[in-house]
Amino acid sequence: MSARIEVVGRVSGRRRWTVDQKLAMLRDAFGPDGSVRSACERHEVSSGQLYTWRRLAMSGELTGTRPSVPALSGASFAEVALAEPAATAAVSSPPGSAPNGRIGIELPSGVKLTVDQTVDADALARVLGVLAR
């Protein structure tokens, strides 16, 4: 009786990599044709380790160079310019429907909607916002 045995060599214990080795593993995992899973298997590191190194590399801590841009966690302000409101939708009641509380809405794009008095105003606003695009 023959049995096949496969020995998987794994390094045990704590390992140390140079910054260049870490960056090469990151390029392998997150590069244009990279794959985190294949990089983990190839270099025998966990995905958590790769993501930690990526976070450190993006913040400049891995290479010891801090970016000159302020950290994203700090408060910052951005200039906002308000555009003129889009053409308003024409609201009318369909013929013969005033007593039952229905409202006909025709958007400038030609889309027509009919809603009744029980419509949720917030939901209607979201729908109109999407249709007006």
N, CA and C atoms as an extended XYZ file, in Angstrom:
399
Properties=species:S:1:pos:R:3:atomname:S:1:resname:S:1:resid:I:1 pbc="F F F"
N         0.839       -1.166        0.000 N   MET     1
C         0.000        0.000        0.000 CA  MET     1
C         0.891        1.239        0.000 C   MET     1
N         0.676        2.122       -0.978 N   SER     2
C         1.489        3.327       -1.037 CA  SER     2
C         0.629        4.531       -0.665 C   SER     2
N         1.223        5.420        0.062 N   ALA     3
C         0.517        6.631        0.479 CA  ALA     3
C         1.344        7.833        0.045 C   ALA     3
N         0.665        8.825       -0.395 N   ARG     4
C         1.342       10.039       -0.821 CA  ARG     4
C         1.259       11.056        0.306 C   ARG     4
N         2.393       11.626        0.638 N   ILE     5
C         2.446       12.618        1.707 CA  ILE     5
C         2.972       13.920        1.106 C   ILE     5
N         2.284       15.001        1.407 N   GLU     6
C         2.722       16.310        0.944 CA  GLU     6
C         3.180       17.121        2.145 C   GLU     6
N         4.383       17.615        2.055 N   VAL     7
C         4.934       18.420        3.130 CA  VAL     7
C         4.837       19.881        2.705 C   VAL     7
N         4.164       20.665        3.509 N   VAL     8
C         4.023       22.092        3.243 CA  VAL     8
C         4.965       22.814        4.176 C   VAL     8
N         5.931       23.484        3.573 N   GLY     9
C         6.913       24.193        4.393 CA  GLY     9
C         6.421       25.574        4.758 C   GLY     9
N         6.237       25.842        5.976 N   ARG    10
C         5.849       27.165        6.469 CA  ARG    10
C         6.888       27.620        7.462 C   ARG    10
N         7.200       28.859        7.384 N   VAL    11
C         8.134       29.428        8.337 CA  VAL    11
C         7.366       29.730        9.608 C   VAL    11
N         7.894       29.268       10.711 N   SER    12
C         7.210       29.553       11.964 CA  SER    12
C         8.001       30.605       12.726 C   SER    12
N         7.311       31.278       13.566 N   GLY    13
C         7.960       32.325       14.349 CA  GLY    13
C         7.882       33.672       13.655 C   GLY    13
N         8.474       34.625       14.257 N   ARG    14
C         8.432       35.998       13.773 CA  ARG    14
C         9.453       36.193       12.654 C   ARG    14
N         9.021       36.828       11.565 N   ARG    15
C         9.923       37.106       10.450 CA  ARG    15
C        10.071       38.603       10.294 C   ARG    15
N        11.159       39.012        9.705 N   ARG    16
C        11.410       40.438        9.482 CA  ARG    16
C        11.710       40.657        8.002 C   ARG    16
N        11.135       41.728        7.462 N   TRP    17
C        11.358       42.082        6.073 CA  TRP    17
C        11.900       43.493        6.004 C   TRP    17
N        12.684       43.755        4.999 N   THR    18
C        13.159       45.115        4.767 CA  THR    18
C        12.006       45.913        4.166 C   THR    18
N        12.153       47.224        4.158 N   VAL    19
C        11.128       48.083        3.564 CA  VAL    19
C        10.990       47.758        2.081 C   VAL    19
N        12.100       47.504        1.389 N   ASP    20
C        12.045       47.168       -0.038 CA  ASP    20
C        11.284       45.869       -0.271 C   ASP    20
N        11.473       44.874        0.590 N   GLN    21
C        10.739       43.621        0.466 CA  GLN    21
C         9.243       43.839        0.685 C   GLN    21
N         8.892       44.653        1.672 N   LYS    22
C         7.485       44.939        1.938 CA  LYS    22
C         6.846       45.648        0.749 C   LYS    22
N         7.561       46.633        0.187 N   LEU    23
C         7.029       47.363       -0.963 CA  LEU    23
C         6.877       46.452       -2.172 C   LEU    23
N         7.805       45.514       -2.358 N   ALA    24
C         7.691       44.562       -3.461 CA  ALA    24
C         6.463       43.677       -3.274 C   ALA    24
N         6.198       43.248       -2.049 N   MET    25
C         5.011       42.429       -1.778 CA  MET    25
C         3.744       43.235       -2.011 C   MET    25
N         3.767       44.517       -1.643 N   LEU    26
C         2.606       45.377       -1.871 CA  LEU    26
C         2.359       45.563       -3.360 C   LEU    26
N         3.438       45.756       -4.154 N   ARG    27
C         3.273       45.879       -5.606 CA  ARG    27
C         2.699       44.592       -6.187 C   ARG    27
N         3.151       43.460       -5.646 N   ASP    28
C         2.659       42.169       -6.104 CA  ASP    28
C         1.174       42.004       -5.778 C   ASP    28
N         0.755       42.485       -4.627 N   ALA    29
C        -0.636       42.322       -4.194 CA  ALA    29
C        -1.570       43.365       -4.796 C   ALA    29
N        -1.128       44.619       -4.860 N   PHE    30
C        -2.024       45.712       -5.240 CA  PHE    30
C        -1.649       46.376       -6.556 C   PHE    30
N        -0.682       45.812       -7.275 N   GLY    31
C        -0.273       46.365       -8.561 CA  GLY    31
C        -1.351       46.162       -9.610 C   GLY    31
N        -1.073       46.593      -10.849 N   PRO    32
C        -2.069       46.506      -11.922 CA  PRO    32
C        -2.626       45.095      -12.134 C   PRO    32
N        -1.774       44.101      -12.111 N   ASP    33
C        -2.239       42.722      -12.286 CA  ASP    33
C        -2.099       41.948      -10.988 C   ASP    33
N        -2.127       42.660       -9.865 N   GLY    34
C        -1.893       42.039       -8.570 CA  GLY    34
C        -3.103       41.319       -8.015 C   GLY    34
N        -2.830       40.445       -7.077 N   SER    35
C        -3.873       39.701       -6.388 CA  SER    35
C        -3.408       39.487       -4.954 C   SER    35
N        -4.221       39.938       -4.006 N   VAL    36
C        -3.858       39.799       -2.599 CA  VAL    36
C        -3.704       38.322       -2.250 C   VAL    36
N        -4.629       37.524       -2.712 N   ARG    37
C        -4.591       36.100       -2.372 CA  ARG    37
C        -3.321       35.426       -2.885 C   ARG    37
N        -2.985       35.668       -4.158 N   SER    38
C        -1.792       35.017       -4.705 CA  SER    38
C        -0.526       35.565       -4.051 C   SER    38
N        -0.510       36.858       -3.713 N   ALA    39
C         0.657       37.429       -3.037 CA  ALA    39
C         0.820       36.821       -1.645 C   ALA    39
N        -0.286       36.611       -0.956 N   CYS    40
C        -0.227       35.982        0.382 CA  CYS    40
C         0.357       34.577        0.284 C   CYS    40
N        -0.099       33.831       -0.701 N   GLU    41
C         0.392       32.465       -0.858 CA  GLU    41
C         1.861       32.452       -1.281 C   GLU    41
N         2.212       33.327       -2.222 N   ARG    42
C         3.570       33.359       -2.749 CA  ARG    42
C         4.590       33.774       -1.695 C   ARG    42
N         4.231       34.763       -0.875 N   HIS    43
C         5.178       35.310        0.104 CA  HIS    43
C         4.951       34.773        1.513 C   HIS    43
N         3.929       33.943        1.675 N   GLU    44
C         3.600       33.343        2.962 CA  GLU    44
C         3.383       34.398        4.053 C   GLU    44
N         2.505       35.362        3.720 N   VAL    45
C         2.096       36.380        4.689 CA  VAL    45
C         0.577       36.400        4.715 C   VAL    45
N         0.025       36.935        5.772 N   SER    46
C        -1.429       37.016        5.861 CA  SER    46
C        -1.933       38.257        5.123 C   SER    46
N        -3.197       38.217        4.734 N   SER    47
C        -3.781       39.381        4.063 CA  SER    47
C        -3.827       40.571        5.012 C   SER    47
N        -4.046       40.302        6.294 N   GLY    48
C        -4.057       41.381        7.276 CA  GLY    48
C        -2.725       42.102        7.335 C   GLY    48
N        -1.636       41.351        7.197 N   GLN    49
C        -0.308       41.961        7.204 CA  GLN    49
C        -0.120       42.859        5.984 C   GLN    49
N        -0.582       42.391        4.826 N   LEU    50
C        -0.465       43.204        3.611 CA  LEU    50
C        -1.277       44.488        3.717 C   LEU    50
N        -2.484       44.387        4.252 N   TYR    51
C        -3.320       45.583        4.392 CA  TYR    51
C        -2.738       46.554        5.421 C   TYR    51
N        -2.117       46.032        6.458 N   THR    52
C        -1.460       46.899        7.433 CA  THR    52
C        -0.306       47.636        6.777 C   THR    52
N         0.513       46.915        6.007 N   TRP    53
C         1.634       47.545        5.307 CA  TRP    53
C         1.128       48.572        4.295 C   TRP    53
N         0.012       48.280        3.624 N   ARG    54
C        -0.532       49.233        2.656 CA  ARG    54
C        -0.954       50.519        3.354 C   ARG    54
N        -1.637       50.376        4.507 N   ARG    55
C        -2.054       51.566        5.263 CA  ARG    55
C        -0.834       52.374        5.691 C   ARG    55
N         0.190       51.685        6.170 N   LEU    56
C         1.417       52.373        6.593 CA  LEU    56
C         2.109       53.037        5.402 C   LEU    56
N         2.118       52.380        4.265 N   ALA    57
C         2.747       52.949        3.071 CA  ALA    57
C         1.996       54.185        2.599 C   ALA    57
N         0.674       54.129        2.665 N   MET    58
C        -0.123       55.272        2.203 CA  MET    58
C         0.025       56.477        3.130 C   MET    58
N         0.270       56.221        4.409 N   SER    59
C         0.440       57.330        5.343 CA  SER    59
C         1.886       57.817        5.400 C   SER    59
N         2.803       57.069        4.771 N   GLY    60
C         4.205       57.457        4.778 CA  GLY    60
C         4.996       56.859        5.921 C   GLY    60
N         4.337       56.131        6.802 N   GLU    61
C         5.020       55.562        7.961 CA  GLU    61
C         5.909       54.382        7.595 C   GLU    61
N         5.595       53.666        6.532 N   LEU    62
C         6.392       52.499        6.152 CA  LEU    62
C         7.776       52.910        5.677 C   LEU    62
N         7.834       53.966        4.893 N   THR    63
C         9.117       54.425        4.352 CA  THR    63
C         9.766       55.499        5.207 C   THR    63
N         9.041       55.980        6.195 N   GLY    64
C         9.595       57.019        7.066 CA  GLY    64
C         9.453       58.414        6.506 C   GLY    64
N         8.680       58.562        5.450 N   THR    65
C         8.437       59.882        4.859 CA  THR    65
C         6.982       60.230        5.029 C   THR    65
N         6.726       61.280        5.702 N   ARG    66
C         5.346       61.730        5.912 CA  ARG    66
C         4.936       62.587        4.715 C   ARG    66
N         3.734       62.400        4.201 N   PRO    67
C         3.273       63.259        3.107 CA  PRO    67
C         3.050       64.681        3.606 C   PRO    67
N         3.210       65.648        2.701 N   SER    68
C         3.040       67.050        3.089 CA  SER    68
C         1.567       67.427        3.177 C   SER    68
N         0.672       66.595        2.648 N   VAL    69
C        -0.764       66.851        2.696 CA  VAL    69
C        -1.254       66.547        4.105 C   VAL    69
N        -2.104       67.381        4.691 N   PRO    70
C        -2.614       67.092        6.034 CA  PRO    70
C        -3.374       65.772        6.062 C   PRO    70
N        -3.357       65.156        7.211 N   ALA    71
C        -4.026       63.863        7.377 CA  ALA    71
C        -5.518       64.003        7.115 C   ALA    71
N        -6.106       62.967        6.558 N   LEU    72
C        -7.533       62.994        6.250 CA  LEU    72
C        -8.397       63.049        7.497 C   LEU    72
N        -7.846       62.597        8.624 N   SER    73
C        -8.653       62.570        9.833 CA  SER    73
C        -8.876       63.969       10.412 C   SER    73
N        -8.039       64.916       10.044 N   GLY    74
C        -8.194       66.281       10.554 CA  GLY    74
C        -9.356       66.975        9.880 C   GLY    74
N        -9.921       67.940       10.550 N   ALA    75
C       -11.036       68.686        9.981 CA  ALA    75
C       -10.528       69.590        8.870 C   ALA    75
N       -11.296       69.679        7.813 N   SER    76
C       -10.934       70.566        6.717 CA  SER    76
C       -12.215       71.099        6.087 C   SER    76
N       -12.079       72.170        5.329 N   PHE    77
C       -13.219       72.784        4.680 CA  PHE    77
C       -12.998       72.777        3.182 C   PHE    77
N       -14.084       72.718        2.451 N   ALA    78
C       -14.024       72.770        1.001 CA  ALA    78
C       -14.994       73.837        0.519 C   ALA    78
N       -14.600       74.520       -0.551 N   GLU    79
C       -15.469       75.536       -1.118 CA  GLU    79
C       -16.612       74.840       -1.863 C   GLU    79
N       -17.805       75.333       -1.676 N   VAL    80
C       -18.982       74.764       -2.318 CA  VAL    80
C       -19.656       75.859       -3.123 C   VAL    80
N       -19.973       75.539       -4.368 N   ALA    81
C       -20.694       76.480       -5.222 CA  ALA    81
C       -22.055       75.878       -5.516 C   ALA    81
N       -23.103       76.638       -5.267 N   LEU    82
C       -24.460       76.164       -5.513 CA  LEU    82
C       -24.859       76.510       -6.938 C   LEU    82
N       -25.366       75.517       -7.632 N   ALA    83
C       -25.821       75.719       -9.001 CA  ALA    83
C       -27.260       76.219       -8.978 C   ALA    83
N       -27.648       76.806      -10.076 N   GLU    84
C       -29.036       77.243      -10.206 CA  GLU    84
C       -29.926       76.004      -10.189 C   GLU    84
N       -31.090       76.096       -9.552 N   PRO    85
C       -31.971       74.918       -9.529 CA  PRO    85
C       -32.417       74.544      -10.936 C   PRO    85
N       -32.600       73.249      -11.151 N   ALA    86
C       -33.063       72.752      -12.442 CA  ALA    86
C       -34.493       73.219      -12.673 C   ALA    86
N       -34.915       73.101      -13.899 N   ALA    87
C       -36.288       73.496      -14.228 CA  ALA    87
C       -37.251       72.722      -13.337 C   ALA    87
N       -38.203       73.430      -12.791 N   THR    88
C       -39.144       72.784      -11.874 CA  THR    88
C       -40.147       71.948      -12.650 C   THR    88
N       -40.585       70.899      -12.036 N   ALA    89
C       -41.559       70.017      -12.656 CA  ALA    89
C       -42.936       70.664      -12.621 C   ALA    89
N       -43.687       70.450      -13.682 N   ALA    90
C       -45.050       70.963      -13.727 CA  ALA    90
C       -45.945       70.015      -12.944 C   ALA    90
N       -46.735       70.552      -12.029 N   VAL    91
C       -47.631       69.730      -11.215 CA  VAL    91
C       -49.058       70.069      -11.590 C   VAL    91
N       -49.803       69.017      -11.917 N   SER    92
C       -51.208       69.236      -12.272 CA  SER    92
C       -52.015       68.012      -11.878 C   SER    92
N       -53.312       68.185      -11.769 N   SER    93
C       -54.196       67.061      -11.477 CA  SER    93
C       -54.665       66.482      -12.797 C   SER    93
N       -54.618       65.150      -12.923 N   PRO    94
C       -55.158       64.553      -14.150 CA  PRO    94
C       -56.639       64.881      -14.276 C   PRO    94
N       -57.135       64.953      -15.486 N   PRO    95
C       -58.550       65.303      -15.677 CA  PRO    95
C       -59.480       64.373      -14.905 C   PRO    95
N       -60.387       64.963      -14.165 N   GLY    96
C       -61.384       64.213      -13.416 CA  GLY    96
C       -60.835       63.491      -12.195 C   GLY    96
N       -59.646       63.891      -11.692 N   SER    97
C       -59.077       63.158      -10.569 CA  SER    97
C       -58.917       64.013       -9.316 C   SER    97
N       -59.341       65.241       -9.349 N   ALA    98
C       -59.177       66.123       -8.194 CA  ALA    98
C       -59.837       65.591       -6.936 C   ALA    98
N       -61.033       64.996       -6.992 N   PRO    99
C       -61.672       64.546       -5.761 CA  PRO    99
C       -60.921       63.433       -5.030 C   PRO    99
N       -60.206       62.567       -5.735 N   ASN   100
C       -59.566       61.452       -5.044 CA  ASN   100
C       -58.140       61.765       -4.570 C   ASN   100
N       -57.666       62.979       -4.718 N   GLY   101
C       -56.390       63.398       -4.177 CA  GLY   101
C       -55.177       62.976       -4.984 C   GLY   101
N       -55.350       62.681       -6.247 N   ARG   102
C       -54.203       62.321       -7.080 CA  ARG   102
C       -53.558       63.559       -7.665 C   ARG   102
N       -52.240       63.461       -7.807 N   ILE   103
C       -51.483       64.566       -8.385 CA  ILE   103
C       -50.677       64.024       -9.554 C   ILE   103
N       -50.775       64.697      -10.688 N   GLY   104
C       -49.984       64.326      -11.863 CA  GLY   104
C       -48.741       65.192      -11.904 C   GLY   104
N       -47.590       64.581      -12.121 N   ILE   105
C       -46.323       65.313      -12.185 CA  ILE   105
C       -45.690       65.014      -13.533 C   ILE   105
N       -45.376       66.072      -14.285 N   GLU   106
C       -44.702       65.916      -15.570 CA  GLU   106
C       -43.367       66.637      -15.497 C   GLU   106
N       -42.300       65.870      -15.672 N   LEU   107
C       -40.954       66.432      -15.620 CA  LEU   107
C       -40.568       67.002      -16.974 C   LEU   107
N       -39.615       67.943      -17.013 N   PRO   108
C       -39.179       68.512      -18.289 CA  PRO   108
C       -38.690       67.447      -19.276 C   PRO   108
N       -38.248       66.291      -18.768 N   SER   109
C       -37.770       65.218      -19.649 CA  SER   109
C       -38.917       64.476      -20.319 C   SER   109
N       -40.150       64.752      -19.914 N   GLY   110
C       -41.295       64.079      -20.494 CA  GLY   110
C       -41.826       62.948      -19.631 C   GLY   110
N       -41.133       62.608      -18.560 N   VAL   111
C       -41.579       61.554      -17.660 CA  VAL   111
C       -42.811       62.052      -16.909 C   VAL   111
N       -43.827       61.199      -16.835 N   LYS   112
C       -45.060       61.564      -16.137 CA  LYS   112
C       -45.277       60.607      -14.977 C   LYS   112
N       -45.652       61.157      -13.837 N   LEU   113
C       -45.931       60.386      -12.627 CA  LEU   113
C       -47.286       60.794      -12.098 C   LEU   113
N       -47.978       59.845      -11.509 N   THR   114
C       -49.220       60.142      -10.811 CA  THR   114
C       -49.120       59.552       -9.421 C   THR   114
N       -49.325       60.374       -8.407 N   VAL   115
C       -49.260       59.911       -7.017 CA  VAL   115
C       -50.546       60.330       -6.317 C   VAL   115
N       -50.837       59.640       -5.211 N   ASP   116
C       -52.026       60.030       -4.460 CA  ASP   116
C       -51.607       60.703       -3.158 C   ASP   116
N       -52.591       61.077       -2.361 N   GLN   117
C       -52.330       61.858       -1.154 CA  GLN   117
C       -51.580       61.078       -0.082 C   GLN   117
N       -51.471       59.766       -0.201 N   THR   118
C       -50.786       58.969        0.822 CA  THR   118
C       -49.309       58.750        0.510 C   THR   118
N       -48.805       59.356       -0.567 N   VAL   119
C       -47.402       59.148       -0.941 CA  VAL   119
C       -46.473       59.731        0.137 C   VAL   119
N       -45.393       59.019        0.395 N   ASP   120
C       -44.376       59.483        1.341 CA  ASP   120
C       -43.586       60.602        0.667 C   ASP   120
N       -43.599       61.789        1.241 N   ALA   121
C       -42.968       62.955        0.635 CA  ALA   121
C       -41.465       62.760        0.455 C   ALA   121
N       -40.790       62.147        1.418 N   ASP   122
C       -39.343       61.923        1.297 CA  ASP   122
C       -39.037       60.956        0.159 C   ASP   122
N       -39.818       59.889        0.047 N   ALA   123
C       -39.611       58.915       -1.030 CA  ALA   123
C       -39.865       59.564       -2.379 C   ALA   123
N       -40.916       60.369       -2.467 N   LEU   124
C       -41.234       61.051       -3.702 CA  LEU   124
C       -40.101       62.011       -4.096 C   LEU   124
N       -39.548       62.713       -3.120 N   ALA   125
C       -38.439       63.646       -3.394 CA  ALA   125
C       -37.236       62.883       -3.944 C   ALA   125
N       -36.942       61.695       -3.381 N   ARG   126
C       -35.810       60.902       -3.876 CA  ARG   126
C       -36.070       60.430       -5.299 C   ARG   126
N       -37.278       59.968       -5.583 N   VAL   127
C       -37.624       59.505       -6.924 CA  VAL   127
C       -37.523       60.654       -7.920 C   VAL   127
N       -38.074       61.799       -7.585 N   LEU   128
C       -38.015       62.957       -8.473 CA  LEU   128
C       -36.569       63.405       -8.703 C   LEU   128
N       -35.758       63.332       -7.667 N   GLY   129
C       -34.351       63.697       -7.813 CA  GLY   129
C       -33.633       62.795       -8.793 C   GLY   129
N       -33.922       61.499       -8.754 N   VAL   130
C       -33.291       60.551       -9.693 CA  VAL   130
C       -33.825       60.756      -11.104 C   VAL   130
N       -35.134       60.937      -11.245 N   LEU   131
C       -35.725       61.093      -12.576 CA  LEU   131
C       -35.348       62.415      -13.224 C   LEU   131
N       -35.048       63.438      -12.445 N   ALA   132
C       -34.720       64.751      -12.994 CA  ALA   132
C       -33.301       64.803      -13.553 C   ALA   132
N       -32.483       63.796      -13.279 N   ARG   133
C       -31.090       63.788      -13.779 CA  ARG   133
C       -31.021       63.627      -15.254 C   ARG   133
